[in-house]
Amino acid sequence: MGTPVSGKIPKRPAYYVWVGVFFLIVAGTATALYYATLKIDYVWRWYRIPQYFVFKEKVEVRAQIQGTVHRITTQNDQAVIEVKEGQASETYRVPKEALLVAEGDFIYPGDVLGSYARWRAGILMQGLWLTLKVSVIAIVFGVLIGLFGGLARISENPAFKWLAITYIELIRGSPLLVQIFIWYFVLGTLINTILAKQGIVQIPPLWFGVAALACFAGAYVAEIVRAGIQSIHRGQTEASRSLGMTYVQSMLHVILPQAVRRILPPLAGQFISLIKDSSLLGIIAIRELTKATREVVTTSLQPFELWFLCALLYLFLTFTLSMLLQYLERRHLVT
């Protein structure tokens, strides 16, 4: 009788009290941190942070040959400079307002003919993009490896089953850092040495890092897939087979669609962990977000601002992925 028409339970006064306690704790922690930095004479320089995301670079156009400026013509807002010496000639383009030479001037190799400014991505933006790129590629391959590994894990074929078990136990039983070292220093050296002897272009370190992350994630995804499939009642398989479906058809049309609903939440956690694990790739000369932050800290001597910012950027990536997977989970459950 006393239930509101809207169906919502009103908040008790104690709820708002604890909300206030939460914000007081957050504000108190931030204040304590700021007070501590004052005691060690640390100067916050947040105004220097934007340059590590995007900055304006000055590009100088330099002569490549020795000679005389034979002709200068204009095309829209560009000055076209022709440098000539005997039969050799070179053409350069610079903005008209940045032109530093005139017709008849004699120049030497390396002389500046003009300059212009262009926007460039900073080191943190490059590191963030590389972290996102590595994580997405590793997630895609990890899902494929995990899907086949999970199906092999429950297969009645002993070769497939034992290979899957061996792979899963080996990967899950060793640290990711060690696996990255093995992929880069052992397998990478062997593979690139063979490619070099055959005259083939060598594989960059980035792809060995991606392989390490994908194989590591694939082992955990395989167990998630196995658990999801086995959670579906065996009667579903028997019913589909009795209708004339093959094992593959039964798995694709009956079992996997139901299992996806149950494996999405643990998959989300695994993908989030993979994004954070990508920070280990800095040890093999891959400038992902953590390594880029470390390089900037070394040159700028701003550890507080940059490490806080690094943590926030990882939080942005993981939170975005979490929201996306929650949306897919809700959409799948509704449909």
C-alpha positions as a printed NumPy array, in Angstrom:
array([[  0.   ,   0.   ,   0.   ],
       [  2.816,   2.387,   0.823],
       [  4.929,   1.625,  -2.273],
       [  5.434,   4.69 ,  -4.514],
       [  3.727,   4.655,  -7.902],
       [  7.064,   4.891,  -9.726],
       [  8.278,   1.686,  -8.073],
       [ 11.492,   3.307,  -6.857],
       [ 12.514,   2.945,  -3.241],
       [ 13.283,   6.377,  -1.744],
       [ 16.807,   6.969,  -0.485],
       [ 17.274,   6.978,   3.254],
       [ 19.006,   9.968,   4.892],
       [ 21.919,   7.708,   5.851],
       [ 22.603,   7.143,   2.141],
       [ 23.348,  10.826,   1.57 ],
       [ 25.483,  10.901,   4.706],
       [ 27.72 ,   8.15 ,   3.318],
       [ 27.853,   9.891,  -0.05 ],
       [ 29.222,  12.909,   1.788],
       [ 31.721,  10.675,   3.614],
       [ 32.95 ,   9.359,   0.258],
       [ 33.604,  12.829,  -1.136],
       [ 35.256,  13.906,   2.123],
       [ 37.655,  10.958,   1.915],
       [ 38.513,  11.745,  -1.714],
       [ 39.023,  15.452,  -0.971],
       [ 41.043,  14.636,   2.16 ],
       [ 43.325,  12.27 ,   0.25 ],
       [ 43.962,  14.855,  -2.468],
       [ 44.618,  17.556,   0.111],
       [ 47.01 ,  15.338,   2.063],
       [ 48.931,  14.512,  -1.119],
       [ 49.201,  18.169,  -2.066],
       [ 50.338,  19.083,   1.453],
       [ 52.994,  16.348,   1.331],
       [ 54.387,  17.724,  -1.934],
       [ 54.723,  21.143,  -0.337],
       [ 56.9  ,  19.613,   2.374],
       [ 59.375,  18.294,  -0.205],
       [ 59.344,  21.551,  -2.216],
       [ 57.779,  19.929,  -5.258],
       [ 56.414,  22.366,  -7.849],
       [ 53.427,  21.145,  -9.84 ],
       [ 53.706,  21.994, -13.538],
       [ 50.472,  20.821, -15.104],
       [ 50.741,  23.558, -17.733],
       [ 53.612,  21.632, -19.37 ],
       [ 51.557,  18.476, -19.894],
       [ 49.7  ,  19.424, -23.162],
       [ 52.965,  19.54 , -25.137],
       [ 53.404,  15.795, -24.565],
       [ 50.117,  15.139, -26.372],
       [ 50.411,  17.56 , -29.283],
       [ 52.921,  20.267, -30.128],
       [ 53.87 ,  22.579, -32.976],
       [ 57.118,  21.569, -34.654],
       [ 59.317,  23.926, -36.665],
       [ 60.43 ,  22.268, -39.908],
       [ 63.389,  23.767, -41.756],
       [ 63.715,  23.223, -45.496],
       [ 67.422,  22.793, -46.254],
       [ 69.254,  22.674, -49.564],
       [ 70.597,  19.309, -50.654],
       [ 72.994,  20.559, -53.307],
       [ 75.377,  23.463, -53.826],
       [ 74.329,  26.015, -56.398],
       [ 72.541,  29.24 , -57.246],
       [ 68.895,  30.095, -56.678],
       [ 67.911,  30.116, -60.361],
       [ 64.235,  30.949, -60.062],
       [ 61.564,  31.58 , -57.386],
       [ 57.915,  31.293, -58.377],
       [ 54.752,  31.405, -56.303],
       [ 51.853,  28.967, -56.263],
       [ 49.031,  30.056, -53.974],
       [ 50.746,  30.588, -50.621],
       [ 53.828,  28.506, -51.519],
       [ 57.169,  29.679, -52.889],
       [ 58.814,  27.244, -55.306],
       [ 62.598,  27.553, -55.192],
       [ 64.734,  26.138, -57.997],
       [ 68.395,  25.642, -57.136],
       [ 70.663,  24.971, -60.106],
       [ 74.349,  24.137, -60.524],
       [ 75.398,  23.061, -64.002],
       [ 73.153,  20.21 , -65.108],
       [ 71.987,  19.404, -61.556],
       [ 68.905,  21.093, -60.156],
       [ 66.601,  20.728, -57.141],
       [ 63.165,  22.188, -56.374],
       [ 61.947,  23.084, -52.889],
       [ 58.654,  24.43 , -51.537],
       [ 58.309,  26.743, -48.537],
       [ 55.6  ,  29.177, -47.357],
       [ 56.016,  32.602, -48.982],
       [ 56.193,  34.404, -45.645],
       [ 58.997,  32.079, -44.448],
       [ 61.219,  32.457, -47.535],
       [ 64.848,  33.203, -46.559],
       [ 66.599,  33.393, -49.951],
       [ 66.307,  35.423, -53.127],
       [ 67.046,  34.802, -56.788],
       [ 70.769,  34.828, -57.508],
       [ 71.825,  33.776, -54.008],
       [ 74.566,  31.164, -53.846],
       [ 73.862,  28.436, -51.316],
       [ 75.641,  25.423, -49.897],
       [ 74.262,  22.013, -48.884],
       [ 72.496,  22.349, -45.549],
       [ 71.617,  26.037, -45.893],
       [ 68.099,  26.867, -44.684],
       [ 65.839,  28.042, -47.511],
       [ 62.752,  28.533, -45.35 ],
       [ 60.757,  27.031, -42.533],
       [ 57.198,  26.23 , -41.547],
       [ 55.329,  24.935, -38.495],
       [ 53.218,  21.796, -38.299],
       [ 51.355,  20.023, -35.535],
       [ 52.788,  16.734, -34.336],
       [ 51.579,  14.087, -31.926],
       [ 53.535,  14.171, -28.67 ],
       [ 55.28 ,  11.21 , -27.092],
       [ 52.406,  10.417, -24.719],
       [ 49.891,  10.457, -27.561],
       [ 52.138,   8.135, -29.563],
       [ 52.476,   5.816, -26.561],
       [ 48.712,   5.836, -25.963],
       [ 48.015,   5.012, -29.597],
       [ 50.582,   2.178, -29.599],
       [ 49.116,   0.731, -26.391],
       [ 45.643,   0.794, -27.938],
       [ 46.908,  -0.726, -31.192],
       [ 48.825,  -3.536, -29.472],
       [ 45.927,  -4.301, -27.129],
       [ 43.298,  -4.472, -29.881],
       [ 45.426,  -6.749, -32.083],
       [ 46.32 ,  -8.984, -29.131],
       [ 42.654,  -9.18 , -28.068],
       [ 41.534, -10.225, -31.554],
       [ 44.165, -12.952, -31.868],
       [ 43.689, -13.939, -28.227],
       [ 39.967, -14.512, -28.828],
       [ 40.682, -16.636, -31.909],
       [ 43.322, -18.687, -30.091],
       [ 41.097, -19.035, -27.05 ],
       [ 38.074, -20.1  , -29.086],
       [ 39.942, -22.886, -30.863],
       [ 41.799, -23.78 , -27.677],
       [ 38.573, -24.009, -25.701],
       [ 36.937, -26.23 , -28.325],
       [ 40.04 , -28.425, -28.481],
       [ 40.054, -28.625, -24.688],
       [ 36.656, -30.371, -24.67 ],
       [ 37.266, -32.356, -27.83 ],
       [ 37.167, -36.155, -27.734],
       [ 40.217, -36.26 , -30.01 ],
       [ 43.145, -36.98 , -27.635],
       [ 45.687, -35.139, -29.793],
       [ 43.66 , -31.916, -29.816],
       [ 42.71 , -32.247, -26.159],
       [ 46.206, -32.942, -24.865],
       [ 47.754, -30.222, -27.016],
       [ 45.232, -27.718, -25.652],
       [ 45.863, -28.821, -22.073],
       [ 49.636, -28.579, -22.548],
       [ 49.375, -25.106, -24.068],
       [ 47.018, -23.811, -21.379],
       [ 49.045, -25.179, -18.475],
       [ 52.367, -23.944, -19.869],
       [ 51.095, -20.415, -20.51 ],
       [ 49.12 , -20.07 , -17.286],
       [ 51.945, -21.584, -15.253],
       [ 54.632, -19.054, -16.239],
       [ 54.835, -15.248, -15.804],
       [ 53.975, -13.022, -18.736],
       [ 57.294, -11.207, -18.345],
       [ 59.198, -14.455, -18.918],
       [ 57.062, -15.239, -21.957],
       [ 57.81 , -11.817, -23.439],
       [ 61.535, -12.481, -22.979],
       [ 61.203, -15.878, -24.666],
       [ 59.274, -14.445, -27.601],
       [ 61.698, -11.549, -28.108],
       [ 65.142, -12.874, -27.19 ],
       [ 64.736, -16.566, -28.107],
       [ 62.068, -16.991, -30.768],
       [ 62.645, -13.512, -32.173],
       [ 66.375, -14.112, -32.574],
       [ 65.832, -17.506, -34.224],
       [ 63.128, -16.294, -36.596],
       [ 64.883, -13.08 , -37.635],
       [ 68.192, -14.902, -38.135],
       [ 66.53 , -17.364, -40.491],
       [ 64.753, -14.534, -42.333],
       [ 68.001, -12.564, -42.67 ],
       [ 69.782, -15.577, -44.189],
       [ 66.958, -15.922, -46.701],
       [ 67.11 , -12.207, -47.561],
       [ 63.642, -11.543, -46.143],
       [ 62.738,  -8.449, -44.129],
       [ 62.991,  -9.095, -40.377],
       [ 60.011,  -8.898, -38.034],
       [ 59.923,  -5.777, -35.773],
       [ 59.874,  -6.238, -31.968],
       [ 56.275,  -4.969, -31.874],
       [ 54.919,  -8.175, -33.378],
       [ 56.776, -10.409, -30.947],
       [ 55.203,  -8.379, -28.158],
       [ 51.772,  -8.807, -29.737],
       [ 52.375, -12.552, -30.084],
       [ 53.336, -12.833, -26.418],
       [ 50.208, -10.974, -25.284],
       [ 47.919, -12.875, -27.663],
       [ 49.21 , -16.294, -26.6  ],
       [ 49.013, -15.312, -22.942],
       [ 45.435, -14.066, -23.275],
       [ 44.47 , -17.024, -25.477],
       [ 45.196, -19.517, -22.701],
       [ 42.858, -17.738, -20.287],
       [ 40.211, -17.194, -22.951],
       [ 40.359, -20.914, -23.763],
       [ 39.463, -21.786, -20.181],
       [ 36.682, -19.183, -20.182],
       [ 35.273, -20.641, -23.421],
       [ 35.544, -24.188, -22.061],
       [ 33.713, -23.262, -18.862],
       [ 31.035, -21.389, -20.813],
       [ 30.379, -24.312, -23.157],
       [ 30.331, -26.889, -20.375],
       [ 27.886, -24.753, -18.394],
       [ 25.252, -25.364, -21.068],
       [ 23.179, -28.425, -20.215],
       [ 24.195, -31.513, -22.155],
       [ 20.581, -31.985, -23.194],
       [ 20.937, -28.996, -25.54 ],
       [ 23.589, -30.852, -27.52 ],
       [ 21.65 , -34.1  , -27.52 ],
       [ 18.482, -32.34 , -28.7  ],
       [ 20.25 , -30.568, -31.55 ],
       [ 22.002, -33.775, -32.651],
       [ 18.667, -35.622, -32.585],
       [ 17.327, -33.034, -35.036],
       [ 20.024, -34.034, -37.523],
       [ 22.606, -31.326, -36.831],
       [ 26.285, -32.132, -37.049],
       [ 28.599, -31.387, -34.139],
       [ 29.797, -28.157, -35.806],
       [ 26.238, -27.015, -36.582],
       [ 25.134, -27.787, -33.037],
       [ 28.044, -25.835, -31.61 ],
       [ 27.555, -22.808, -33.903],
       [ 23.767, -22.513, -33.761],
       [ 22.826, -23.854, -30.337],
       [ 25.665, -24.041, -27.801],
       [ 27.907, -21.049, -28.561],
       [ 25.086, -18.44 , -28.745],
       [ 23.99 , -19.457, -25.25 ],
       [ 27.563, -19.686, -23.948],
       [ 28.412, -16.172, -25.158],
       [ 26.036, -14.684, -22.595],
       [ 27.933, -16.402, -19.798],
       [ 31.475, -15.777, -21.006],
       [ 31.175, -12.057, -21.779],
       [ 31.685, -10.864, -18.15 ],
       [ 34.886, -12.893, -17.55 ],
       [ 36.113, -11.954, -21.024],
       [ 35.734,  -8.283, -20.112],
       [ 37.97 ,  -8.776, -17.096],
       [ 40.554, -10.623, -19.194],
       [ 40.635,  -7.897, -21.839],
       [ 41.054,  -5.194, -19.204],
       [ 43.95 ,  -7.134, -17.696],
       [ 45.5  ,  -7.455, -21.155],
       [ 45.51 ,  -3.67 , -21.647],
       [ 47.314,  -3.239, -18.326],
       [ 49.701,  -6.12 , -19.097],
       [ 50.772,  -4.337, -22.297],
       [ 52.814,  -2.02 , -20.064],
       [ 55.393,  -4.833, -19.813],
       [ 56.287,  -4.462, -23.491],
       [ 58.486,  -1.482, -22.652],
       [ 61.225,  -3.917, -21.636],
       [ 61.715,  -4.973, -25.29 ],
       [ 62.063,  -1.436, -26.659],
       [ 58.389,  -0.936, -27.541],
       [ 57.416,   2.636, -26.67 ],
       [ 53.949,   2.008, -25.311],
       [ 52.33 ,   4.326, -22.778],
       [ 54.354,   3.31 , -19.718],
       [ 57.704,   3.477, -21.496],
       [ 56.785,   6.815, -23.072],
       [ 55.851,   8.168, -19.637],
       [ 59.124,   6.936, -18.17 ],
       [ 61.097,   8.698, -20.926],
       [ 59.229,  11.963, -20.364],
       [ 59.763,  11.744, -16.596],
       [ 63.492,  11.282, -17.169],
       [ 63.755,  14.432, -19.285],
       [ 61.207,  16.693, -17.567],
       [ 61.646,  15.666, -13.901],
       [ 57.852,  15.738, -13.375],
       [ 57.111,  12.315, -11.867],
       [ 53.951,  13.239,  -9.959],
       [ 51.994,  14.804, -12.817],
       [ 53.098,  12.282, -15.435],
       [ 52.546,   9.089, -13.46 ],
       [ 49.124,  10.3  , -12.317],
       [ 48.337,  11.122, -15.932],
       [ 49.594,   7.707, -17.08 ],
       [ 47.281,   6.   , -14.592],
       [ 44.34 ,   8.12 , -15.778],
       [ 45.022,   7.217, -19.41 ],
       [ 45.036,   3.511, -18.593],
       [ 41.828,   4.052, -16.635],
       [ 40.305,   5.754, -19.668],
       [ 41.169,   2.773, -21.897],
       [ 39.976,   0.109, -19.472],
       [ 36.812,   1.978, -18.474],
       [ 35.88 ,   2.554, -22.118],
       [ 36.363,  -1.133, -22.903],
       [ 34.368,  -2.114, -19.81 ],
       [ 31.442,   0.104, -20.836],
       [ 31.545,  -1.275, -24.388],
       [ 31.448,  -4.881, -23.196],
       [ 28.658,  -4.105, -20.732],
       [ 26.666,  -2.595, -23.58 ],
       [ 27.255,  -5.685, -25.725],
       [ 26.315,  -7.913, -22.807],
       [ 23.034,  -6.058, -22.195],
       [ 22.228,  -5.993, -25.903],
       [ 22.919,  -9.687, -26.264],
       [ 20.826, -10.558, -23.231],
       [ 17.926,  -8.495, -24.518],
       [ 18.041,  -9.986, -28.003]])
